[in-house]
């Protein structure tokens, strides 16, 4: 086992033993009936909830590369649908951020890195078809505001999303936490 895993497990053992989990205990129903779709950028891990005043148990948070909806049947929209109907979510915030790693992504270097790390040509052929294009799947966006607006529209217009769910779009500054309203 790698050292980072050992360190995490050691920390976790002390965390549980010292009952440091007590301040975080809550049930699975979000207090604010809010879902947040955002980017997986590590700068947002603590900044985003702090900047929004969100505490443990307040919201369902869904993270992916770029905070985007890339498929009407993908895991992101699935998580939103489950959140809305199983946990009575009434509002959805789509929050992109400035200086996003998915902005202006060139998928060619990503694909080359995959090949360098042992992903075979056959693996790509398994995924590439008339219905799926690996290169397109790895694409980012050119403009964060447009990406957020497109994701908001994808959620609002999804046939399984109830029209009584309010969906709004924002961009956060990953240095200051300042939000801009997009849609």
C-alpha positions in Angstrom: 0.0 0.0 0.0 1.3 3.5 -0.9 2.3 5.8 1.9 -0.5 8.3 1.1 -3.0 5.6 1.8 -1.2 4.5 5.0 -1.2 8.1 6.2 -4.9 8.5 5.5 -5.8 5.3 7.2 -3.7 6.3 10.2 -5.4 9.7 10.4 -8.8 8.1 10.0 -8.2 5.7 12.9 -7.4 8.6 15.2 -10.3 10.7 13.8 -12.8 7.9 14.7 -11.1 7.1 18.0 -11.2 10.7 19.1 -14.8 11.1 17.9 -13.9 14.0 15.7 -16.9 13.0 13.5 -19.5 14.3 16.0 -19.7 17.9 14.7 -20.4 16.5 11.2 -23.3 14.2 12.0 -26.5 14.8 10.2 -29.0 12.8 8.2 -28.9 12.3 4.4 -31.8 14.7 3.7 -30.3 18.1 2.7 -31.5 20.9 5.1 -31.7 23.5 2.4 -33.3 21.2 -0.2 -30.5 22.3 -2.5 -28.3 20.4 -5.0 -25.0 21.9 -6.2 -23.4 20.8 -9.5 -19.8 22.0 -9.6 -16.3 21.2 -10.7 -14.0 18.7 -9.0 -11.3 21.3 -8.8 -9.5 20.8 -5.5 -9.5 24.6 -4.8 -13.2 24.4 -4.3 -13.2 21.6 -1.7 -13.4 23.9 1.3 -13.8 27.3 -0.4 -17.1 26.7 -2.1 -19.1 25.6 0.9 -17.5 28.4 3.0 -18.3 31.0 0.4 -21.9 29.8 0.2 -22.5 29.4 3.9 -23.2 25.7 3.3 -22.6 23.4 6.2 -22.4 19.6 6.4 -26.0 18.3 5.7 -27.2 21.4 3.9 -26.9 20.3 0.2 -26.2 17.5 -2.2 -23.0 18.2 -4.0 -22.2 16.6 -7.3 -18.8 17.2 -8.8 -17.2 16.3 -12.1 -14.6 17.7 -14.5 -15.9 21.1 -15.4 -19.2 20.8 -13.6 -20.9 20.0 -16.9 -23.7 17.8 -18.1 -22.1 15.8 -21.0 -25.0 13.3 -21.5 -28.7 13.2 -20.8 -28.3 9.7 -19.4 -24.9 10.1 -17.6 -24.2 9.8 -14.0 -24.4 13.6 -13.3 -28.0 13.9 -14.5 -28.8 10.6 -12.8 -27.5 12.0 -9.5 -29.6 15.2 -10.0 -32.8 13.1 -10.8 -32.2 10.9 -7.7 -31.6 14.0 -5.5 -34.8 15.7 -6.7 -37.1 12.8 -6.2 -35.5 10.9 -3.3 -34.4 13.9 -1.3 -37.0 16.5 -2.3 -34.5 19.0 -3.9 -36.2 22.2 -4.9 -33.2 24.3 -6.1 -30.1 23.4 -8.2 -27.1 25.6 -8.4 -24.7 25.0 -11.3 -21.4 26.6 -10.3 -18.5 26.8 -12.7 -15.3 28.6 -11.8 -12.7 30.9 -13.3 -9.4 29.4 -14.4 -11.0 25.9 -14.8 -8.8 23.1 -16.0 -11.5 22.1 -18.5 -11.4 25.5 -20.2 -9.7 25.2 -23.5 -8.8 21.6 -23.0 -7.1 20.0 -25.9 -8.0 16.3 -25.7 -5.1 15.2 -27.9 -2.5 15.5 -25.1 -4.9 13.7 -22.7 -5.2 10.8 -25.2 -1.5 10.7 -25.7 -0.9 10.5 -21.9 -3.4 7.7 -21.7 -1.5 5.8 -24.4 1.9 6.5 -22.6 0.4 5.0 -19.5 -0.5 1.8 -21.2 -4.0 2.3 -22.6 -4.1 0.2 -25.8 -5.4 1.1 -29.2 -8.0 -1.7 -28.7 -9.3 0.0 -25.6 -10.0 3.2 -27.6 -11.6 1.1 -30.3 -13.9 -0.5 -27.7 -15.2 2.9 -26.8 -15.2 4.7 -30.1 -18.3 3.9 -32.2 -21.1 5.7 -33.9 -22.7 6.4 -30.5 -19.5 7.3 -28.5 -16.5 9.4 -29.4 -13.7 9.3 -26.8 -12.1 12.5 -28.0 -15.4 14.4 -27.9 -16.1 12.9 -24.4 -12.8 14.5 -23.1 -13.5 17.9 -24.6 -13.8 20.9 -22.3 -15.2 24.3 -23.1 -14.0 27.7 -24.3 -16.1 30.0 -22.1 -17.1 29.2 -18.6 -20.2 31.4 -18.7 -21.4 29.7 -21.8 -20.7 26.2 -20.3 -22.7 27.1 -17.2 -25.6 28.4 -19.2 -25.5 25.3 -21.4 -25.6 23.1 -18.4 -28.4 25.0 -16.8 -30.4 24.7 -20.0 -29.7 20.9 -20.2 -31.1 20.5 -16.7 -34.1 22.7 -17.1 -35.0 21.0 -20.4 -34.3 17.5 -19.3 -37.6 15.4 -19.6 -37.1 13.9 -16.1 -36.6 17.2 -14.3 -39.7 18.6 -12.8 -40.5 22.2 -13.9 -41.0 23.2 -10.2 -37.2 22.9 -9.6 -35.4 26.2 -9.8 -32.1 25.9 -11.6 -29.6 28.8 -11.6 -26.1 29.2 -12.9 -23.1 30.9 -11.3 -19.3 31.3 -11.7 -17.1 31.4 -8.6 -13.7 32.9 -8.3 -11.5 30.1 -7.0 -9.3 32.6 -5.1 -11.8 34.8 -3.4 -15.0 32.8 -3.5 -16.9 35.7 -5.2 -20.0 34.5 -7.1 -21.2 35.9 -10.4 -24.8 35.2 -11.5 -24.9 33.8 -15.0 -28.4 32.6 -15.5 
